[in-house]
Amino acid sequence: SFADGPYSLMALRFVFGCFYGIGVGPSITLQIETSPAAWRGHLVNFGCIFFAVGEVFAACLMVWFMPNIDGLEAAKNWRFLTALSVVPGV
């Protein structure tokens, strides 16, 4: 694992978010260019909706498993929280 604690995990997630943000524009453009005209708007909207649902899911996991990021719970639960964040993608 690259992260050795919750703060390094947050820093790495920030870096990942920056790179993810760079790739969103080209991926939406590719999706629009390769989909049938009747489906273009729907596909882009589904992507935006599922992104928002994933953010809410991650926030709920954080509140449930790590209510205090400095406490002992965070030191034990952050790896489990990272593993649970994969569930919507499966």
N, C-alpha and C positions, 0 to 999 in steps of 0.2 A: 504494500500500500504506500502511496506517496504521502498521505496525510498521517501525522502522528498524534493528532488531537483535533478538537472542534475548531480551533482558530485557524490551523493550517488547512483544514477542510473548507472553511469559509473562503480563505484566500484562493485556494485552487478552484472552488466553484465560481468565484468572481472571474478568474482568468478564463475558465471554460465558457462562462456567459459572454465574455467579450468575443471569443472566437465563434461562439454560436451565433451571436448577433451579426457577425460578418457574413456568415453563410446563409442567413435567412432570406435576404434579398434575392440572391441568385437561385436559391431553391424554389422560391415562389414563382420566379420568372420561368424556370424550367418546367414547373408544374403547369403553369398557364399555357405555355407553348406546346406541351405534349398532350394535353387533355382535349377532348371534344368541346366544341364551343358551347354546347348546352350545359356542360358540367363545370365549366371554369369557375364561375362565381360560387357554386356550392362547395367545390373542393377547397378553395381558399378559405371560405367561411368555416368549414369543418376543421381545418388546420388551426385557425384562430381560436375556435371554441375549445378544442381539445388541449391547446396550450394553456388556456385559462383554467380548465378543469384540473390539469396537472399542477398548476401553481397552487390552487386551493387544496389539492391532495397533499402536496408537500408541506404547506402551512399547517394543515391539521396534524400531520405526523410530527412536526416540530413541537406543536403545543402539547401533544399527547406524550411523546417520549422524552422531550427535552424542555420542560417548562422553565428550568433555570440552567442557562448555558455554562455557568461557572461551577455548578454543583457536582457532586459525585455521580449523579444520574447521567450527566452529559458525558463524563469520562467512560461510563460503561455502555451507554446506549447509542453513541454516534455511529458506530460501525453497523449496528442492527438497523438504525434509521436509514443509512445509506443503502443497505440491502433491500429494505422495504420500498425504497423509492423506485426500484426496478419493476415492481409488481404491475403498474399500469401498462408498461411496455410489453409485457408477456402475454 
